[in-house]
Amino acid sequence: MIKLGIVGCGNVAEKRHLPALQTIKGIEVAAVADVNSIRLDSIASRFQIPKRYPDYHALLDDSDLTAVAICAPVSFHADIALAAFDAGKHIFMEKPLALALDEADRLIERDKSARSRVMVGFNLRWHRLVCETRTILQSGILGPIEAALFISTTGTRHSPQAPDWMQRRSLGGGVISEYAGHSFDLWRFLLEDEVRQVYAESRSDEWDDVTAIITTRMGSGVSASTILCESSSTNKELQIYGHAGYLHASLYRIDGLKFYPRPSFPGDLRTRLRNFVHSVKCLPKAMRSWRTGGEYHASFVAEWQHFADCIEQNKLPQCSLDDGRKSLQAVLAAVESACTGRAIEINQGD
């Protein structure tokens, strides 16, 4: 049994990770840490976690714990991770890795001499529809890829529980710093290519980067766009356009993956009938999925199961610190682009 300690009792731990971890047989959440005593006691009591620490150092000193999940604000990620390395813990890190590339480089350098397994939390890599999309792309059925689009929207801006750091880009807040990392990692994962240029425009008010549109040019020349907004309703959609047609994946739907071959279009009668039949066939699976939290929740379950397997089988995680660094590099380029109004070229290592 892997005994896990979680640092940070915020929204992502409460709504995503802890519910997912309750279904993983190989992991026991044995401790939580947070400087907010009210949140700490509330989360520990709700999820029946036996140990609670107001200081993450005390959690890391707990010899019963074999692994730690870092779910604190990003400004603390590097320091907590370095301390976790020193404590000999396996490490699960929420994205983004850090606020700056030199902090990410410190973690990568430290990892070279560590025996710990370290994984970055890009849960979309384990989303069933994303995995199916990748398989289809690898089959070549879409032909050469021309363009891609990812849309991610939330209503975070309107939540009274939103912490102050989420309002400030310098602290890791705003849609570019907080959410764009997912899209850059998606492009690398799906297109099996590297980001080479980033151009971003954002809208801010009293919050930094409430809405952003990011255009990414991959090494192959494929153009991939991202729309991010945290002042709307919740949605995540993915579209990939190739010479032979396009794929559309709605990540909150059990029947969300649709393929439109080139002669067809969404309103075409034959296409609508085919999609209707597909939705009906998915109903039994949908009922099972809804009972267990839905498709998006399942991506967190699969992510944690992978982390547990890596520890138990002593294998490397699919999402490495290097993956986290490359995503962070693109995020920082997008922030710079939004500030300067110019496209930013990315050279690996810069």
C-alpha positions in Angstrom: 0.0 0.0 0.0 1.3 3.4 -1.0 0.7 5.9 1.8 0.2 9.4 0.3 0.4 12.8 1.8 -1.2 15.7 0.0 0.2 19.3 0.3 -2.6 21.8 -0.4 -6.3 21.5 0.4 -7.6 23.7 -2.4 -10.2 23.2 -5.0 -8.3 20.8 -7.2 -7.5 18.5 -4.3 -11.0 18.6 -3.0 -12.9 18.3 -6.3 -10.6 16.2 -8.4 -7.7 14.4 -6.7 -9.3 13.2 -3.4 -12.5 11.8 -5.0 -10.3 10.0 -7.6 -7.9 8.6 -5.0 -10.8 7.0 -3.1 -11.2 4.5 -6.0 -7.4 3.6 -6.2 -6.9 0.4 -4.2 -3.1 0.7 -4.1 -3.0 4.2 -2.5 -4.1 5.3 0.9 -4.3 9.1 1.6 -2.8 9.1 5.1 -2.1 12.8 5.6 -2.8 16.3 4.4 -1.1 19.7 5.0 -2.3 23.2 4.6 -1.6 26.6 6.2 -5.4 27.3 6.3 -6.5 25.4 9.4 -10.2 25.6 8.5 -9.7 24.1 5.1 -7.3 21.5 6.6 -9.8 20.3 9.2 -12.7 20.4 6.7 -10.9 18.3 4.0 -9.4 15.8 6.5 -12.7 15.2 8.2 -14.7 15.0 5.0 -12.3 12.4 3.4 -11.5 10.7 6.7 -7.8 11.4 6.5 -6.1 10.5 9.8 -3.2 12.9 9.9 -3.3 16.7 9.4 -0.3 19.1 9.3 -0.3 22.9 9.3 3.2 22.8 7.8 4.3 20.7 4.8 7.7 20.1 6.4 6.1 18.1 9.1 4.2 16.1 6.6 7.4 15.3 4.7 9.1 14.3 8.0 6.4 11.6 8.4 8.3 8.3 7.8 5.0 6.4 7.2 4.4 8.3 4.0 6.0 7.0 0.8 4.6 9.6 -1.6 3.5 13.2 -1.7 1.1 15.1 -4.0 1.9 18.8 -4.4 -1.4 20.6 -4.9 -0.3 23.9 -3.4 -0.2 27.2 -5.4 2.5 27.1 -8.1 4.7 29.7 -6.3 5.4 27.0 -3.7 5.9 24.0 -6.1 9.7 24.1 -6.5 10.5 24.5 -2.7 8.0 21.7 -1.7 9.3 19.4 -4.4 13.0 19.9 -3.5 12.1 19.2 0.1 10.2 16.1 -1.0 13.3 14.9 -2.9 15.4 15.3 0.3 12.8 13.3 2.2 13.0 10.5 -0.3 9.3 10.6 -1.3 7.8 9.7 -4.6 6.3 12.9 -6.0 3.1 13.8 -7.9 3.2 17.5 -9.0 0.3 19.5 -10.3 1.0 21.6 -13.3 2.6 24.0 -13.9 5.9 23.0 -12.5 7.0 26.4 -11.3 6.9 30.1 -12.0 10.2 30.2 -13.9 12.4 27.9 -16.0 15.3 28.0 -13.6 13.2 26.5 -10.9 12.1 23.7 -13.2 15.7 23.1 -14.1 16.6 22.8 -10.4 14.0 20.0 -10.1 15.2 18.2 -13.2 18.8 18.3 -12.0 17.8 17.1 -8.6 15.8 14.2 -10.1 18.9 12.9 -11.8 20.3 11.7 -8.5 17.0 10.7 -6.9 15.5 7.2 -6.6 12.0 8.7 -6.4 9.4 8.4 -9.1 8.2 11.9 -10.2 5.1 12.6 -12.3 3.5 15.8 -13.5 -0.3 16.0 -13.4 -1.5 16.5 -17.0 -4.7 14.5 -16.5 -5.9 15.0 -20.1 -3.3 12.5 -21.3 -5.4 9.9 -19.5 -8.8 11.1 -20.8 -10.3 8.3 -22.8 -11.4 10.5 -25.7 -8.0 12.1 -25.9 -6.3 8.7 -26.0 -8.7 7.5 -28.7 -8.0 10.7 -30.7 -4.3 10.0 -30.5 -4.8 6.5 -31.7 -6.8 7.8 -34.7 -4.1 10.3 -35.5 -1.4 7.7 -35.4 -3.5 5.5 -37.8 -3.3 8.2 -40.4 -7.0 8.1 -41.1 -7.2 12.0 -41.1 -4.3 12.3 -43.5 -1.9 15.2 -43.1 -2.9 17.5 -40.2 -3.6 21.1 -41.0 -4.9 22.7 -37.8 -6.1 22.0 -34.3 -8.3 23.8 -31.7 -8.7 23.3 -28.0 -11.3 25.2 -26.0 -11.3 25.3 -22.2 -13.7 27.4 -20.2 -14.7 27.6 -16.5 -16.6 29.9 -14.2 -13.8 30.3 -11.7 -14.0 34.1 -11.9 -17.4 34.0 -10.4 -16.6 31.6 -7.5 -16.5 33.3 -4.0 -14.0 30.6 -3.0 -11.4 31.6 -5.6 -8.1 32.4 -3.8 -6.4 35.8 -4.3 -3.4 34.3 -6.1 -5.6 33.2 -9.0 -6.1 36.9 -9.9 -2.4 37.6 -10.5 -0.3 36.4 -13.3 2.9 36.9 -11.2 1.6 34.4 -8.7 0.5 31.8 -11.3 -3.0 33.1 -11.8 -4.9 33.9 -15.0 -5.9 31.5 -17.7 -2.6 31.5 -19.5 -0.5 30.6 -16.5 -3.0 28.3 -15.0 -4.6 26.5 -17.9 -2.5 27.0 -21.1 -0.1 24.3 -20.0 -2.8 21.7 -20.6 -3.1 22.8 -24.3 0.6 22.9 -24.9 1.0 19.4 -23.5 -2.0 18.2 -25.6 -0.4 19.4 -28.8 2.9 17.6 -27.9 1.0 14.5 -26.9 -1.4 14.3 -29.8 0.7 15.7 -32.6 4.0 14.1 -31.4 5.8 17.4 -32.2 7.3 20.3 -30.4 6.1 23.9 -29.9 8.1 26.3 -32.0 6.3 29.7 -31.9 3.6 31.2 -29.6 1.4 34.2 -30.1 -1.2 35.2 -27.4 -3.8 37.9 -26.8 -5.5 38.2 -23.5 -8.2 40.4 -21.8 -7.7 41.5 -18.2 -9.6 43.7 -15.8 -9.1 43.5 -12.0 -8.1 39.9 -12.8 -5.1 39.2 -15.0 -5.8 37.2 -18.2 -9.5 36.5 -17.7 -9.7 35.3 -21.4 -7.0 34.4 -23.8 -6.6 33.2 -27.4 -3.3 31.5 -28.2 -1.9 30.5 -31.6 0.8 27.9 -31.6 3.0 26.8 -34.5 4.4 23.3 -34.2 7.7 22.2 -35.6 5.9 20.5 -38.5 4.2 23.8 -39.4 0.7 22.7 -38.0 -1.2 25.6 -36.5 -2.9 24.9 -33.2 -5.1 27.4 -31.4 -6.4 27.6 -27.9 -9.3 29.5 -26.4 -9.3 30.0 -22.6 -11.8 31.7 -20.4 -12.6 31.6 -16.7 -15.7 33.8 -16.8 -18.1 31.5 -18.5 -19.6 28.0 -18.1 -17.5 24.9 -18.0 -16.5 23.2 -21.2 -13.6 21.4 -22.8 -13.5 20.6 -26.6 -10.9 19.4 -29.0 -10.9 19.6 -32.8 -8.3 18.2 -35.2 -8.5 19.0 -38.9 -6.8 16.9 -41.5 -7.0 16.5 -45.3 -9.4 13.6 -45.0 -11.8 15.1 -42.5 -11.9 16.3 -38.9 -12.3 15.0 -35.4 -14.3 16.6 -32.7 -14.0 15.5 -29.0 -16.2 17.0 -26.3 -14.4 15.9 -23.2 -17.4 15.9 -20.8 -19.5 13.6 -23.0 -19.4 9.9 -23.1 -20.3 10.0 -26.8 -18.1 13.0 -27.4 -15.8 11.8 -30.1 -17.1 12.3 -33.7 -15.3 11.9 -37.0 -16.5 13.9 -40.0 -15.0 12.6 -43.3 -14.3 15.3 -45.9 -17.5 14.9 -48.0 -19.7 15.3 -45.0 -20.6 18.1 -42.6 -22.3 18.3 -39.2 -25.8 19.1 -40.5 -25.7 16.4 -43.2 -28.6 13.9 -42.7 -26.4 10.8 -43.0 -23.9 12.3 -40.5 -26.6 13.1 -38.1 -28.0 9.6 -38.3 -24.6 8.1 -37.8 -24.0 10.3 -34.7 -27.4 9.4 -33.3 -26.8 5.7 -33.6 -23.4 6.2 -32.0 -25.0 8.1 -29.1 -27.6 5.3 -28.6 -24.8 2.7 -28.5 -23.0 4.7 -25.9 -25.9 4.9 -23.5 -25.1 1.8 -21.4 -21.5 3.0 -21.0 -22.8 6.5 -20.2 -24.9 5.2 -17.4 -21.9 3.4 -15.8 -19.7 6.5 -16.4 -22.2 8.9 -14.7 -22.5 6.6 -11.7 -18.7 6.8 -11.2 -18.3 10.6 -11.8 -18.2 11.0 -15.6 -15.5 11.0 -18.3 -13.5 13.9 -17.0 -13.3 12.4 -13.5 -12.2 9.1 -15.0 -9.1 10.9 -16.4 -7.9 11.7 -12.8 -8.6 8.1 -11.7 -6.5 6.8 -14.6 -3.8 9.3 -13.9 -3.5 8.2 -10.3 -3.6 4.5 -11.2 -0.6 5.2 -13.6 1.3 6.9 -10.8 0.6 3.9 -8.4 1.7 1.5 -11.1 5.0 3.4 -11.7 5.9 3.2 -8.0 4.9 -0.5 -7.6 6.5 -1.6 -10.9 9.5 0.8 -10.7 8.9 2.3 -14.1 9.1 5.8 -15.5 5.9 7.9 -15.5 4.4 8.9 -18.8 4.5 12.6 -17.8 8.1 13.6 -16.8 9.6 16.7 -15.3 10.9 17.4 -18.8 7.4 17.3 -20.2 6.4 19.8 -17.5 9.3 22.0 -18.4 8.5 22.1 -22.1 4.9 23.0 -21.2 6.1 25.7 -18.8 8.4 27.1 -21.4 5.5 27.6 -23.8 3.3 29.1 -21.1 6.0 31.7 -20.3 6.3 32.5 -24.0 2.5 33.0 -24.2 2.7 35.4 -21.2 5.5 37.3 -22.8 3.6 37.4 -26.1 0.4 38.7 -24.4 2.5 41.4 -22.7 4.5 42.5 -25.8 2.1 41.9 -28.6 4.6 39.9 -30.6 5.1 36.2 -31.5 7.7 34.4 -29.4 10.0 31.9 -30.9 10.8 28.9 -28.7 14.2 27.2 -28.8 14.4 24.1 -26.7 16.6 24.8 -23.7 16.0 28.6 -23.7 
